[in-house]
Amino acid sequence: MAREDKISSYWFATDSEEQDRMISSHYALKSFFGGNVLQAVNTCVPFESGAKVLDIGCSSGAWVLDMSSEFPKSEFHGVDIAKFVRRGNLPSNVTFHEGDVLQRLDFPDNTFDFVHLRNFVFTFKVEDWPVAVREALRVTKVGGILQLLEMDMREVDCHEKMRQIYEMFSSVCQKHNQDPRIALQIEKILRTAGADILQVDERMVNFTTMPDIAKKRILWEVQRGLECMITIIGPRLQLEGAEAQKDLSEEILQCIADSNYDCSYKGVACQKSLRK
């Protein structure tokens, strides 16, 4: 896939506000799962004594920087298709790279003890997922661990317009050959690539019961997503002008915040098979 095609398949903007959204997303997910990695990962990867770690699609670098602070003896690498820009000095155990997991990453086979990959539901096409998983496993050491974490974009039925938006959103995803419910297929994709599943952790987070800080973070993410979707889909809803689109976004956001809707995330940890 050409670099321009890869970027154009991403629903969200790539500006500083999007970087802020990704930082907020990082801390919301950390809160949901009680940490940056699943329990099986902590058991298998020697973070405390010194592991070599790669974050694919590192974006803002929030996960890498958070982990590097928690485990100063480990070595962390982040790679993203967009060039990482950060002011100030980076921690001595952090390096950022530019690269595309759908092409070939500039690392030898069997390099990393742990590889981390998340939030690609709005980036990858259906045919990209097996390619990305195979490349992630290529750079993972034999016996090393790969973790994926994705949102399951289930239908939101608390608002008539939201139902219409979801249907249109799904239609646009199909035209782009993207699957908003790819989280349901992650285990199958990993097994097909030859990985051994160690842990599956699905969290159903309800907006009416989640902690206020996490709720604010995830609702800001939802708002940002709605704004992007409505910008694309708004004309099909006969919404004329940015103000009308903004009003609908705010109305739906409030409806979701007050509803009994469950936000679903699935994390899967697997091991690069020791079998030949």
N, C-alpha and C positions, 0 to 999 in steps of 0.2 A: 504494500500500500504506500502511495506517495505521502510525503510528509504533510503536504497541504490537505490531502484527503483525510488524513488522520485527525488533524486539528479541526477540520470543518465538521466532523462527525460528533464533536463535543457540543452539548447543548448550552453550556454556560459560557459566560465571558471569560477572558483570560487577563482581566485587569486587576488592579490592586484590591478592589472590593471583593473580587472572587478569591484572591489570596486570603483575605480576612475571613471569608466564608469557610475556606478549607481549614484554617486554624481553629475556628469555632467548631467545625465538624469533628476535628481531632479530639477536642476535649469532651464533646458530647459523647462520642463513641467510647472514649476511655471511661467515662462515667457509667455508661450502659453496661460495659463488659467487665468493669471492676479492674481495669488495667489495660496496658497496651498490647498484650498478647494473651492467648488462651492458656489455660492451666497446663495443657499437654506440652506447650512450647517451653514454659518455665521449667518443666521437669526434664526436658531433653536437651535444651541448649545451655551451654556453660557461660551465661552472661556475666556472672560474678567473677569468674576467673579469666575470662577473655574470649569472646566469640567474634567471628567476622560476619557482619550483618549487612544485607542489602534491602533497601526500600525502593520498589519499582513504582514509578509514578509518584515521586515524593512531593511534587507540587510546592507548597510553601515551606516544606522541610520540617513541619511541626513535629511529626512522629519521630523523625531522626534525631532532632535536637532534644526532644523530651527523653528519648531512650538513652542518648549519649550522656545526659546528666545523671540518669539513674544508674547507668552501668559504665563508669569511667574507664574500666579495664578492657572494655570491648571496643571494637573498631567498626564504625558505621559509615556506610556509603548510601547516598541517595541518587537516583537517576530519574530523569524526566525528559520528555520530548521538548519541553520549553526550558530555556536556559535559566538556571537558578540565579537570582540576584538578591544579595543580602549585604546590608551595610554592617561594618564592624568586623571584628575577628571571629572566626568560627572556632569551636572547641577543637583541641588538638586531635581528638579521635573521630572527627567528622570530615568527610570529603563528598562534594557534590559533583555529579557528572551529567553531561547531556547525552541522551541516547533514547532509542526506540525499541521497546521489547518486541515489537512486531517485525523488526528487521533482525538485528543481531546485536546484543549488548557487547560492549568492549571488555569482556571479562573471560578468562579461560574457563573450560569445563571444571566443575567440582571446586568452585572457589569459596562458597559461603556456607557457614554453619546454619544460617537462618535467612530466608528470603520472605519479604512481606509485600503483599499486593492487595490493595483495596480501592473501593469507590471508582470502579470502571464501568458501572452499569450504563452511564450516559456517554461513554467513550467508545467502547468496543462494539463492533458488529458481531453477529452470532458466530461467523466463521473465524473471527479474531481470537476467541477465547481459547480454543485448543492450541493455537499458535503461541499465545502468550504463556500458557501453562507449561508447554514443552520447553520454551526458552527459559522460564523461571527455574524449572527443574534442571535444565542443562547446567546452569551456574551454581546450583545447590550441590553441596558435597553428597556423596553416597552416604546414606544414613542421616543426612541433614534434614531440616524441617522447612516446609513452605506453608505459609498461612494466607488464606484469602478471606476477605470480609466484604459483603455486599448487602445493599438494601434490597428488600423484596417490594417492588412497587405495586402493591395490591390496590384494588379500586377503592376510592374514597366515595362513600355514598351519602354523606351528610348534607349535600347541597346539590340541587338539580344542575346548576351550571358546572359544578365540579365534576359531575358524572359526564356531562357533555365534553368537558375539557379532557377528562381521562380517556374517553373513547377516541377523541381526536388525537390525543397524545399517543395512544397505542397505535393508531393508524399511521401516524408519522413515523413512529419507531419501526413499524413493519416495512414501510417504504425505504427506510435507511438500513433495513435488515438488523435492527437492534431488538433485544428482548428485555423489556422492563422487569421481567420476573426471572432473570437469569440465575438468581440466587438458588432457585429450585434445582438447577442443573449442575451446580458446582461440583458436587460429589461425583457425579457420573463423569464429568470432564476430567477430574483428577484421576479417577480409577482407570479411565481409558488411556491416560498418559502413563500409567504404570505406577502411580503413587499409592501408598498404603495410608488409608484414612486413620488418624489417631483420635480426633475429637471433632464433634459437630456441636456448635453452641448457637442456638437460635433464641434471640431475645425479642419478646413482644412488649414493646414499651407503650403504655397508655398515656395519652396526653393529660387526662384528668388526674392521674396518680403519680406521674413522674415528678422528681424534685424540681423546684422552681428554676434553679440555675440551668439544669439540663433542658427544661422545657423552653426557656428563653432562647437557648442556643439552637435547638432543633427547629423551633418555630421561625427563627431568623433564616435558617437554611431553607425551610419550606417556602417562606416568603420569597426568597431569592429565586428558588426554582419556579415558583408560580409566575413571577415577573418574566422570567425567560420564556416559559411555556406560553404565557398569554401573548407575549410579543409575537411569537411565531404563529400561534393558533387564533389569536384575537380576531383577525379579519374574517375567519370562518364563522365566528360567533357574532359577526356584524357589530363588533365593538369599534367605534370610530374614535380615534385619538388616544393619546397616552393617558389622559385623565380618566376616561371610561375604563381602560384596561387596569389602571391603578386601583380604581374604586372596586372593581370586581375582585382583584387580588386580595385586597384588604377584607372584603366581605367573606370570601372563602376562608381566608386565614383565621378569622374570628370563629367561623363555624367549626373548623377543624380543632381549634384550641378548646372549644367548649364541648366537643363531641366525645364519644367513647371510642374513637378510632385508635387502633393499635398500629404503631409503627414497627415494622418487622425488619430485623437485621440478622443475617446468618454469617457466623464465622466458622471456617473449616481449617483444621490443622492436619497436615499430612507429612509423611516421611518419604524421602526419595528411597526407593526400594533397595534393600541390601541384596536382593536376588538378582542374578545375572540374567 
